[in-house]
Amino acid sequence: MTPEEVGARLVALLAPVEATPSVSGGQRFARATVDVPPATWSEALRTARDDDELACDFFDWLSAVDELAEGFDVVAHLWSTRLRHGVLLRTRVPRDAPTVPSVVDVYPGAAWHERETHEMFGIGFTGHGELRPLLLPPEFEGHPLRKEFVLASRVAKPWPGAKEPGESEAGGGRRPIRPPGVPAPGEWGSTPTPAGAGGVGEGPRGGTPARPAGERPARPAPGARPARTPRPAGTADGPAGSARPDPVADPPAADGTDDDGGTR
């Protein structure tokens, strides 16, 4: 079956539920994608497994996507080992109450994936029964894959040095590049703002110096460099410059004198 046929088949089996079929990108690796309401989530996966024309007997993976104000997309990929086609099922849950029925009774292999998605996104799976921490320590607070989660490692460590030698004593430094959602230096955590790290619109400058001034030599002032030693006359850069005699020059006279009367 083509991806279009797989999607149309699943939508027809779920009727009168409003399900929307589409096809993912990937050219020859494209997959049928079917969006279903959260209440039909478990039924949609069961239908894809039990229907003879779909026969999606292999549970591949389950995860989520943070769509910010629009909520979370819970996504599962199923595969038919006999018919060699797959289907991507997707449902959207609201941000203020992200809950969807568990599919562990349909695919037992989904237990690990639901635990990870619950831990990383804070999405509840009704009926799972054992949403224990999987990858993070029990005392960890927050959900790291939510887009509003602060990446502490990006802001807890100050910039290690100055941009140029001698710049530390002037207080200048490189402006840190922050990904979306990460607060400016000094606005989060207990680490003070490094000197020069608060660029335009990023809070006050000052705090702990980026590096002591004595560690790097100061750059020479303009015009303070020593003049270059002039090259000897008759030399040039490159292979052409050499001290060998000119092969076409006149040979010395037989009496040992030059043309101007001098002796050699």
Sequence and secondary structure as in RCSB ss.txt:
>XXXX:A:sequence
MTPEEVGARLVALLAPVEATPSVSGGQRFARATVDVPPATWSEALRTARDDDELACDFFDWLSAVDELAEGFDVV
AHLWSTRLRHGVLLRTRVPRDAPTVPSVVDVYPGAAWHERETHEMFGIGFTGHGELRPLLLPPEFEGHPLRKEFV
LASRVAKPWPGAKEPGESEAGGGRRPIRPPGVPAPGEWGSTPTPAGAGGVGEGPRGGTPARPAGERPARPAPGAR
PARTPRPAGTADGPAGSARPDPVADPPAADGTDDDGGTR
>XXXX:A:secstr
  HHHHHHHHHHHHTTS  EEEE SSGGG  EEEE  GGGHHHHHHHHHH TTT   EEEEEEEEE GGG EEEE
EEEEETTTTEEEEEEEEE SSS EEE  TTT TTHHHHHHHHHHHH  EEET      SSS TT  S TTSTTS 
 HHHHSS   S SSTT TTTT        TT   TTSSSS    TT   TTS    SS SS GGGS     TT S
       TT  SSTT      TTS    TTSB TTS B 
